[in-house]
Amino acid sequence: MEINLASDRISKETAELVHFPAHHWYSCDISQLLNNKVVKEQLQKRIPVNEPLMTSIHAEGFKNPVLLMKSGWAIAGGQRLRVCAEILKTDPNWNCEVEVCQFENDEWNMFYLWGDKEFVNKTVAIYFQMVELVFKSIYYKHDKNVEGVEMTYYEDLGDKLKWNHNDS
């Protein structure tokens, strides 16, 4: 089984066998997440707007939780945060409640001790893909929006958009 897309899932039973880093849960409104310094600085520069996802979220809000690094940057849910920022530009009174899972530590930073930068970048990217896979497989409860559109449709569409993976 090849795993490489944001829309991939494994069974919940398999996902629960894998180590998942220390984390905590909380709920907040979207404005709180979008006001995070790292998110404000990077969101619009790095993540493209997924128009169909924006239409769905504007109508229904968030259906599944987001996974954040300790810094507040999204590991899972970045596209949704990006479209929320876009919605708020034209509808400043719009809001939604978001369920958040946030890591306590940056467990991947140990890879940066390795001397080969290209290898490190690939390793960290794989780490994040696997964490995202495990998170979504365990915690995503909604697989369709109210119109019956599969949530993975939006994830696959977002994967096809042009992302800026550079740190600047």
Secondary structure as GFF3:
##gff-version 3
##sequence-region A 1 168
A	DSSP	alpha_helix	12	15	.	.	.	ID=ss1
A	DSSP	beta_strand	23	29	.	.	.	ID=ss2
A	DSSP	alpha_helix	30	34	.	.	.	ID=ss3
A	DSSP	alpha_helix	37	46	.	.	.	ID=ss4
A	DSSP	alpha_helix	51	60	.	.	.	ID=ss5
A	DSSP	beta_strand	66	68	.	.	.	ID=ss6
A	DSSP	beta_strand	74	76	.	.	.	ID=ss7
A	DSSP	alpha_helix	78	90	.	.	.	ID=ss8
A	DSSP	beta_strand	97	103	.	.	.	ID=ss9
A	DSSP	three_ten_helix	107	113	.	.	.	ID=ss10
A	DSSP	alpha_helix	117	139	.	.	.	ID=ss11
A	DSSP	alpha_helix	151	160	.	.	.	ID=ss12
###
